[in-house]
Amino acid sequence: MPSFDVMNEVNFVEVRNALDQANKEIGQRFDFKGSDARAELNEKDKALTVFADTEFQLEQVWDVLSGKFAKRGVDVRCMEPGDVEKISGNKVKRSVAVKAGIETELAKKIVRQIKDSKIKVQASIQGDTVRVSGAKRDALQEVIALLKKAITDFPLQFGNFRD
């Protein structure tokens, strides 16, 4: 019985590369001279922290960083920026969570979407992925097209296709 997995994976090697490129550009830009603007990756928590002197500079650092993510093929929709926090004096920071995997709410929404479409397949939640299996390969391709059209606010990958 053919099947595939709906998942969301983030390539942390590309995230690290984009972060290094962004920090290099920030260090060379004239408008950031003498400032403490930078971005760091916490490997353990899989989260980013963006530092700057002002909120305006913080937004500028985020723009540079998101541009580098786009060039490296990392979907910015996987990043969830938090609130701006004051550190000391007038310095600010923002934590950015990197969302890898599909959350339970979104997985339930995907399964409900598949069942409502009346396509003859079965969908089941397996941890942070959704496994879709059916009798025909064409039905699975219909499900992929349906999900690409229906879920636009979160990046989905379709992999682990078994025949």
N, C-alpha and C positions, 0 to 999 in steps of 0.2 A: 504494500500500500504506500503510494508516494506521500511524502511529507516534507515540510520545511519549517524553519523557526523564524519568528518575528522577534527582532532584538534591537538593542541600542548599545553599540560598543564605541568607546572613545579610545583612540590611539594615543596613549600618553607620551610616546616617543615624539610624535608630531606636536603635541602640546608643549613639551619641553623645548623643541626646536623653535616653535613660534615664540615662546617666551624669551628665549635667548636672543632671537632676532629683534624682538620688540625692545628689549632692554638695551641692545646695542644702538638701535635707532634713537631711543630716548636719550641715551648718553651723548649722542652726536648732535642733537637738535639744539638750535640756538635758544628757543623759548624755554628749554628745560635746563639751561646752564645754571649751575649753582644750586639747583633744587634737589630734593631728596625723592624724586619721582622714579619709581621702579615697580616691577611686578615679580612676585615670588611664587613658586609652586611648593606646596607641602605634600611630599610624596606619601606620607603616612595617611593623611586625611583625604587625599585626592582633591585638594581645594587650592584655589589661587588667592593671593592677597595682593591688592594693588595699593601702593603708597604714593602720596603726593603732598605738596605744600598747601594747596587750596583745592576746593571742590571742582573748580574749573579745570585745573591741571589733572585732577583725577579722571574727569571725563575725557580729556585729551589722551591720557595714557590708555584708557579703555578703548578709545577709537583706534589707536595705533595697534593695540593688542588684538582687537577683533579683526582688523585688516590682515594682520599676520596669520591669524587662525584661518581666515578664508583662503589665503594663498597656500597654506599647508594642508588644506582639505579637512580641517576640523570644523564641524558644524557649530556655529555660535549658539544655536538653540539648545545645545547641551549645557551651556553655562547659565547659571542662575545667580545674578548679582544680588548681594545683600544690601543692608543699609550702610550709609556712610557713618563712620565713627571718628570722633576727634581723639587724637593720641596725646600729644603734648604741645602746648602753645597753639599754633595754628595748623599743625600737621594733621592730615586725615588719612584714613585707610578704609578699604572696602573689601570684604570677603566675597569670593565668588565660588560657589559650589559647582563642581563638575558632576553632572548627572549621567551616570553610566547604568545601563540596565533599564528595564521598563518597570515603573512603579505599579503597585497592585491596582490602583484606581484606573490607570490607563489600560492595563491588561484586561480588566473587566469590561472597559469600554470597547476594546478591540474585539473581544469574544462576543459581546452583545451585537456589535456591528456585523460580524460575520454571520451570526445566527439570524439576524433580521433580514439579511440579504437573500435567504432561502437557497443559497448555493449548497450543494450536497457535499459538505466537508464537516469535519469535527475540529473544534478548537479547544485546547486545554492550556491552562496556565501552569508553567513549570518553572518555579523560582522567579527569575527576572526575565524570562522569555515566554513567548506564546507559541506552542507547537500546533501547527495546522496540518491535518492529514485528510486525505480523500481518496476516492477510487480512481479518479482520472487526473492527469496532469493539467488538462485544460481548466478544470475547476479550481486548481491551486493558482493558476495564472490569473483567473478571474478575481480571486481573493486578493492577490498582490495588487492588481489594478485598482480594486475597490479601496484597499487600505491606503494606497498612495494618494487617491483622490480625497478620501475622508479625513485622514489624520495629517494635517499640515502644520500644526503648532509644535510638533515633536519629531525629531529625526528618527526614522525607522530603517533598519537594514533587514534584508531577507536573505537568510543563508542556511547552511546545513541541509541543502536539498537532497533528499534520498528518494530513489525510484523504486 
